[in-house]
Amino acid sequence: MTETTGTAGTTGRAGTTGALGAVVTGGGGLTAQVRALAEGTVSSRALTEETLRRIAATQPTLNAFRVVRAEAALQEAEEADRRLAAGESGPLLGVPVAVKDDMDVAGEPTAFGCAGAFPPKPADSEAVRRFRAAGAVIVGKTNTPELGQWPVTNGPAFGVTRNPWSLAHTPGGSSGGAAAAVAAGLVPAALGSDGAGSVRIPAAWTHLVGIKPQRGRISTWPEPEAFRGLTCYGPLARTVADAALLLHAASGPHERDLHRPASVDLLAAAGREPGRRLRVALSFRPAFAAVRHRLDPVVRDATVRTAELLESLGHEVVEEDPPYGPVGLTFVPRSMSGVRDWARRAPDRTLLDARTHANAQGGLLFGGGVLRVARAAEAPLRRRVGEMFGRYDVILTPTNAVPPLRADELAGLGSRETNARMIAACPYAWPWNVLGWPAVSVPSGFTAGGLPMGAQLLGPAGGEPLLISLAAQLEAVERWYERWPEQAAEGEEAAA
């Protein structure tokens, strides 16, 4: 059995010194930068310049970014400094952040991991518009595998994105570029997307907090819904408070969204404990997906350790599995139909991966009546699984079944073998995309070789506040944000 270690430990930070370095590398991350900007101890221009230096220093190794908006970001930073000097305020005013390359940024292409000459977008997506309204500086768009299909972030369009904890391993996917950028300290937080665990999977494999919010919490406009309702945008950050702040800034509907959940107080949740003894269901059995999987003992041990920590905090933990039923049969038609929708937008479809063509063909086969049946099954499945929340407040599972895959793990495989391997490695996240409910991945420990792992807190509709409060309670004990990868230190030294 591989040894498991906890999340608290030594830091790998070095390099940039002085007031700027304290703000950039401080444990508060996003929250610390917002405070420093408001207090005038650092300028947005200085923060953005430092961010751009770090990106340039690590791009040859980590390869986290598809698009770097150096000139535009500096102009946005200067405008933020003018607003700050005039006494204005905003949730993210002057802070450099990144977004995944499936979100529209005006003037930039949205290639979503694909090769080809995509045209620049004429307008921001609603989530990016809200970031700008909050005062954020958008420094770039992060890498994602082709159409977000795989839990590794690489492809012929941009190369291989690597994990700052181990360059031989993937940061995960499909929000792997966003996770690598945050884990390495290039940006304090980033917005990813989660269609089958694509925020939570890389959060677990890079020692971050990743939130998949309630469907519709963050608008996916100009898509009324993304991937037939499977995909939600969500934050990746080093702390729960930072993730909650980014989620708060991006949240809110567009008037033409299909899903508009009732508003919840995300910021207050990060600053308080749950306030009562919770009943937590501990589950190791994933939903049926016609693929054999094996939970790595080191991941199981890390999840058990998280459960024991919850008990030490006064909560009750009971082993029980959710009654998932035929949830997999509703996922596949929606996922493949989403791939088909996106593949048709590629300017040169001959450049698409053969596995993308296979999944797009599946989207054609599973369209029409099959897709309607899959959508109609969602409400009965919510009632079936939701029965758990009459007896439990939260469900705890591993985020992934294994530690991080090697960066080339899925290279050269056919469609069937790729699907089998990725489902076996990541069987726990995707059912919550079908249900549309919130989930939070938190760090759960390290393998003996120093690879990160995560545990997943699952809740019912609108359950983000409780999940965030519980994650913050764990964080207060574990202080996982104090441990950084050595690759972050190397990047800081190069940038200093």
C-alpha positions in Angstrom: 0.0 0.0 0.0 1.3 3.4 -0.9 1.8 5.8 2.0 -0.5 8.7 2.4 0.5 12.0 3.8 -1.6 14.9 5.0 -2.1 18.3 3.4 -0.2 20.4 5.9 3.5 20.6 5.4 6.5 22.5 4.1 6.2 25.2 1.4 8.0 25.2 -1.9 7.8 28.9 -2.4 10.8 31.1 -3.1 11.8 33.9 -5.4 10.0 37.3 -5.5 10.5 39.3 -2.3 9.2 42.5 -0.8 5.7 43.8 -0.7 4.8 42.5 -4.2 6.1 39.1 -3.4 4.2 39.0 -0.1 1.0 39.7 -1.9 1.6 37.3 -4.8 2.7 34.4 -2.8 0.7 35.0 0.4 -1.6 32.2 1.6 -4.6 34.5 1.1 -4.2 34.5 -2.7 -7.1 36.2 -4.4 -8.5 37.6 -1.2 -5.1 39.0 -0.2 -4.6 40.7 -3.6 -8.0 42.3 -3.5 -7.2 43.7 0.0 -3.7 44.9 -1.0 -5.1 46.7 -4.0 -7.8 48.4 -2.0 -5.3 49.5 0.6 -2.9 50.8 -2.0 0.0 48.6 -1.0 0.4 47.3 -4.5 -0.9 48.4 -8.0 -2.8 46.4 -10.5 -0.1 47.2 -13.0 2.6 45.7 -10.8 0.5 42.6 -10.1 -0.3 42.1 -13.7 3.3 42.5 -14.8 4.4 40.0 -12.2 1.7 37.6 -13.4 2.8 37.9 -17.0 6.4 37.3 -16.0 5.5 34.1 -14.2 3.4 32.9 -17.1 6.3 33.5 -19.6 8.8 31.8 -17.2 6.7 28.6 -16.9 5.1 28.4 -20.3 7.9 26.2 -21.7 7.4 23.7 -18.9 3.9 23.9 -17.6 2.2 25.2 -20.8 -0.8 26.4 -18.9 -2.1 29.0 -21.3 -3.4 28.9 -24.9 -3.8 32.7 -25.1 -1.9 35.3 -23.1 -3.4 38.8 -23.4 -0.2 40.7 -22.3 -0.9 44.1 -23.9 -4.7 44.1 -23.3 -4.2 42.9 -19.7 -1.8 45.8 -18.9 -4.3 48.3 -20.4 -7.0 46.8 -18.1 -4.6 47.0 -15.2 -3.9 50.6 -15.8 -7.7 51.3 -16.0 -8.1 49.5 -12.7 -5.4 51.6 -11.1 -7.2 54.7 -12.2 -10.5 53.5 -10.7 -8.8 52.5 -7.5 -7.1 56.0 -7.3 -10.6 57.5 -7.7 -11.9 55.6 -4.7 -13.8 53.0 -6.6 -14.2 49.5 -5.3 -15.2 46.1 -6.8 -15.0 42.4 -5.7 -12.0 41.8 -8.0 -10.9 45.3 -8.9 -7.4 45.1 -10.4 -6.8 41.4 -9.7 -5.3 39.3 -12.6 -7.3 36.1 -13.2 -7.6 33.6 -16.0 -10.5 31.8 -17.8 -10.6 28.5 -19.6 -10.5 28.5 -23.4 -14.2 27.4 -23.7 -15.3 30.9 -22.6 -15.6 33.9 -25.0 -13.3 36.9 -24.4 -13.9 39.7 -26.8 -11.2 40.0 -29.4 -9.9 36.4 -28.8 -10.7 33.1 -30.4 -12.5 30.4 -28.5 -10.8 27.2 -29.8 -11.7 24.9 -26.9 -8.6 22.9 -27.3 -9.0 22.4 -31.1 -6.5 23.2 -33.9 -7.5 25.6 -36.6 -7.9 29.3 -37.3 -10.9 30.2 -35.1 -12.2 33.8 -35.5 -12.0 36.3 -32.7 -15.2 36.6 -30.7 -17.0 39.9 -30.9 -18.2 39.9 -27.3 -17.5 38.5 -23.9 -19.4 35.5 -22.5 -21.7 36.5 -19.6 -19.3 35.0 -17.0 -16.4 37.0 -18.4 -18.6 40.1 -18.6 -19.3 39.7 -14.9 -15.6 39.4 -14.2 -15.0 42.6 -16.0 -17.9 44.3 -14.1 -16.2 43.1 -10.9 -13.0 44.8 -12.0 -10.9 41.7 -12.9 -8.0 41.8 -15.3 -8.2 38.9 -17.7 -4.6 37.9 -18.4 -5.4 34.9 -20.6 -7.2 31.8 -21.6 -6.0 28.4 -20.3 -5.5 25.2 -22.1 -8.0 22.4 -22.3 -8.1 19.1 -24.2 -10.1 19.0 -27.4 -13.7 20.0 -26.5 -13.0 19.2 -22.9 -13.4 15.5 -23.4 -10.5 14.0 -21.4 -9.0 14.1 -17.9 -5.5 15.0 -19.4 -4.7 18.3 -20.9 -2.8 17.9 -24.1 -3.4 17.9 -27.9 -1.8 18.7 -31.2 -3.1 22.3 -31.1 -1.0 23.4 -28.1 1.1 20.5 -26.9 1.2 19.1 -23.3 0.1 20.9 -20.2 2.0 19.5 -17.1 1.4 19.3 -13.4 3.5 21.7 -11.3 3.7 19.0 -8.6 5.4 16.6 -11.2 6.1 17.5 -14.8 5.8 13.9 -15.7 2.1 13.9 -14.7 -1.0 15.6 -15.9 -2.8 18.4 -13.9 -6.0 16.7 -15.0 -8.7 17.9 -17.3 -10.4 19.3 -18.8 -9.7 22.5 -16.8 -6.0 21.4 -16.6 -4.5 24.6 -17.8 -6.5 26.6 -15.2 -5.5 24.2 -12.4 -1.8 24.3 -13.4 -1.8 28.1 -13.5 -3.3 28.4 -10.0 -1.3 25.6 -8.4 1.9 27.1 -9.7 1.0 30.6 -8.4 0.8 32.2 -11.9 -2.7 33.5 -11.1 -4.5 33.5 -7.7 -7.6 31.9 -9.1 -9.1 30.8 -12.5 -12.5 30.0 -13.9 -12.8 26.5 -15.3 -15.7 24.4 -16.6 -17.1 21.1 -15.3 -19.0 18.8 -17.6 -18.0 15.4 -16.0 -15.7 16.6 -13.2 -13.5 18.9 -15.3 -13.0 21.4 -12.4 -13.0 18.8 -9.6 -10.7 16.3 -11.3 -7.8 18.8 -11.8 -8.4 20.4 -8.4 -7.8 17.0 -6.8 -4.7 16.3 -8.8 -3.1 19.8 -8.2 -3.9 20.3 -4.5 -6.6 23.0 -5.0 -10.2 23.7 -4.1 -12.5 23.3 -7.0 -16.2 24.1 -7.0 -18.8 22.8 -9.4 -21.8 25.0 -8.5 -25.5 24.4 -9.0 -26.4 24.3 -12.7 -27.1 27.9 -13.8 -25.3 29.5 -10.9 -22.8 30.9 -13.4 -24.3 31.7 -16.8 -23.0 29.8 -19.8 -24.3 32.4 -22.2 -24.0 32.7 -25.2 -25.0 29.1 -24.7 -28.5 28.9 -23.0 -27.0 25.7 -21.5 -23.7 24.0 -22.1 -23.4 20.4 -23.3 -27.1 19.7 -22.9 -27.0 20.9 -19.3 -24.1 18.9 -18.2 -21.5 21.6 -18.0 -21.2 24.3 -15.4 -18.5 27.0 -14.9 -16.7 26.9 -11.6 -13.6 28.3 -9.8 -10.2 26.8 -9.0 -8.3 28.4 -6.1 -5.9 27.7 -3.3 -8.4 28.5 -0.5 -12.1 28.1 0.1 -12.5 31.8 0.6 -10.8 32.6 -2.8 -13.0 30.0 -4.6 -16.1 31.5 -3.0 -15.1 35.0 -4.0 -14.5 34.0 -7.6 -17.7 32.1 -7.7 -19.6 35.1 -6.2 -18.1 37.5 -8.8 -19.0 35.2 -11.8 -22.4 34.2 -10.6 -25.7 35.6 -12.0 -28.0 34.8 -14.9 -28.4 36.1 -18.4 -31.9 36.8 -19.3 -31.9 34.0 -21.9 -30.4 31.3 -19.7 -32.4 28.0 -19.4 -31.4 27.5 -15.7 -31.8 30.2 -13.1 -31.3 28.9 -9.5 -32.4 30.9 -6.5 -29.5 33.1 -5.2 -27.5 32.0 -2.2 -24.9 33.8 0.0 -21.6 32.4 -1.1 -19.3 34.8 0.6 -20.8 34.5 4.1 -20.6 30.7 3.8 -16.8 30.8 3.5 -16.5 32.7 6.7 -18.5 30.5 9.0 -18.6 26.9 10.2 -21.7 24.7 9.4 -23.1 25.6 12.8 -24.4 22.2 13.6 -23.5 18.5 13.6 -23.8 17.2 10.1 -24.6 13.7 8.9 -22.2 12.7 6.2 -22.6 9.6 4.0 -19.2 8.1 3.0 -19.3 6.3 -0.3 -16.7 4.4 -2.3 -19.0 2.8 -4.9 -19.3 4.8 -8.1 -22.3 4.8 -10.4 -22.5 1.9 -12.9 -20.7 2.8 -16.2 -20.0 -0.6 -17.8 -16.3 -0.1 -17.1 -14.3 -2.0 -14.5 -12.6 0.3 -12.0 -10.3 -0.2 -9.0 -10.1 2.4 -6.2 -6.4 2.8 -5.5 -5.8 2.0 -1.8 -3.8 5.3 -1.3 -6.8 7.3 -2.5 -9.2 5.3 -0.3 -6.9 5.9 2.7 -6.8 9.6 2.0 -10.6 9.8 1.8 -11.0 7.8 5.0 -8.6 10.2 6.6 -10.9 13.1 5.5 -13.9 11.2 7.0 -12.0 10.8 10.3 -11.2 14.5 10.3 -14.9 15.3 9.9 -15.7 13.1 12.8 -13.0 14.8 14.9 -14.8 18.1 14.1 -18.0 16.7 15.6 -19.8 15.4 12.5 -21.3 11.9 12.1 -20.0 9.8 9.2 -21.8 6.7 8.0 -20.9 4.5 5.1 -23.7 4.4 2.5 -23.8 4.6 -1.2 -26.2 6.8 -3.3 -28.8 4.9 -5.3 -27.5 6.2 -8.6 -29.6 3.9 -10.8 -29.3 4.2 -14.6 -27.6 7.7 -14.4 -24.9 6.6 -17.0 -27.5 6.0 -19.6 -28.6 9.6 -19.4 -25.1 11.0 -19.4 -23.8 9.5 -22.7 -26.4 10.9 -25.1 -26.1 14.4 -23.7 -22.3 14.3 -23.6 -21.9 13.1 -27.2 -24.5 15.5 -28.5 -22.6 18.3 -26.9 -19.4 17.1 -28.6 -21.3 17.0 -31.9 -22.6 20.5 -31.4 -19.1 21.9 -30.8 -17.3 19.8 -33.5 -19.5 21.4 -36.1 -18.1 24.8 -35.2 -14.5 23.8 -36.0 -13.2 25.8 -39.0 -11.4 22.7 -40.3 -12.9 19.4 -39.0 -10.1 17.4 -40.6 -7.8 18.6 -37.8 -10.0 17.1 -35.1 -8.9 14.1 -33.1 -10.2 10.8 -34.4 -11.8 10.3 -30.9 -13.7 13.5 -31.3 -15.1 12.3 -34.7 -16.1 9.0 -33.0 -17.9 10.9 -30.1 -19.5 13.3 -32.5 -20.8 10.3 -34.5 -22.2 9.0 -31.3 -24.0 12.3 -30.8 -25.7 11.8 -34.1 -26.8 8.3 -33.2 -28.0 9.3 -29.8 -29.8 12.5 -30.9 -33.5 13.0 -31.3 -35.7 10.7 -29.3 -32.9 9.1 -27.3 -31.7 12.6 -26.2 -35.2 13.5 -25.2 -35.6 10.4 -23.1 -32.2 11.1 -21.5 -33.3 14.6 -20.5 -36.7 13.4 -19.2 -34.9 10.9 -17.0 -33.2 13.7 -15.0 -36.1 14.5 -12.7 -36.7 10.9 -11.6 -33.0 10.5 -11.0 -32.9 13.6 -8.8 -35.8 12.2 -6.8 -34.1 8.8 -6.5 -30.7 10.1 -5.4 -32.2 13.0 -3.5 -33.7 10.6 -1.1 -30.3 10.5 0.5 -30.6 14.1 1.6 -33.5 13.3 3.7 -31.1 11.4 5.9 -27.8 13.0 5.2 -26.5 16.5 4.8 -23.5 15.8 2.6 -22.1 12.9 0.7 -18.3 12.3 0.8 -16.5 10.4 -2.0 -13.0 10.3 -3.5 -12.8 12.9 -6.2 -10.9 10.4 -8.4 -10.1 6.7 -8.1 -6.4 7.1 -8.7 -3.6 9.7 -8.2 -2.6 11.9 -11.2 -2.2 10.1 -14.4 1.0 10.4 -16.4 0.9 13.3 -18.9 1.0 10.8 -21.9 -1.4 8.3 -20.3 -4.1 8.5 -23.0 -1.8 9.4 -26.0 -2.3 7.3 -29.1 -5.3 5.3 -27.8 -8.5 4.7 -29.7 -11.8 6.0 -28.6 -13.0 2.9 -26.7 -9.8 2.4 -24.8 -9.6 6.1 -24.0 -13.1 6.1 -22.6 -12.5 3.0 -20.6 -9.3 4.3 -19.0 -10.7 7.7 -18.1 -13.9 6.4 -16.7 -11.9 3.9 -14.6 -9.7 6.7 -13.3 -12.4 9.3 -12.7 -15.7 7.5 -11.9 -17.0 9.6 -9.1 -17.6 13.1 -10.5 -19.8 12.9 -13.5 -23.2 11.8 -11.9 -23.5 15.2 -10.3 -23.3 16.8 -13.7 -26.4 14.8 -14.8 -28.2 15.9 -11.6 -27.0 19.5 -11.9 -26.2 19.7 -8.2 -23.2 21.4 -6.5 -20.0 19.7 -5.4 -16.7 20.8 -3.9 -13.3 19.0 -4.2 -10.8 19.6 -1.4 -7.3 18.4 -1.0 -7.1 15.1 0.9 -3.4 14.3 1.0 -0.4 13.2 -1.0 1.0 9.9 -2.1 4.4 8.9 -0.8 5.8 10.3 -4.0 4.3 13.7 -3.5 1.3 13.5 -5.9 -1.9 15.3 -4.7 -5.3 13.7 -4.2 -8.7 15.1 -3.4 -12.0 14.2 -1.7 -15.4 15.4 -2.9 -18.2 16.9 -0.9 -21.6 16.5 -2.7 -24.8 18.3 -1.9 -28.4 18.8 -3.1 -29.8 21.6 -5.2 -28.7 25.0 -3.9 -26.4 23.3 -1.4 -23.3 25.4 -2.1 -23.3 27.4 1.2 -23.2 24.3 3.3 -20.6 22.6 1.2 -18.4 25.8 1.3 -18.8 26.1 5.0 -17.8 22.5 5.6 -14.8 22.8 3.2 -13.7 25.9 5.1 -14.0 24.1 8.4 -11.7 21.3 7.0 -9.3 24.0 5.6 -9.0 25.7 9.0 -7.5 22.5 10.4 -5.6 21.2 7.3 -4.2 24.6 6.1 -3.6 23.0 2.7 -2.8 26.4 1.1 0.5 26.4 3.0 2.0 23.6 0.8 3.2 24.6 -2.7 4.8 22.6 -5.5 8.5 23.0 -6.2 7.6 24.0 -9.7 6.0 27.2 -8.3 9.3 28.0 -6.6 11.2 27.6 -9.8 8.8 29.8 -11.7 9.1 32.5 -9.1 12.9 32.4 -9.2 12.8 32.7 -13.0 10.3 35.6 -12.8 12.1 37.5 -10.0 
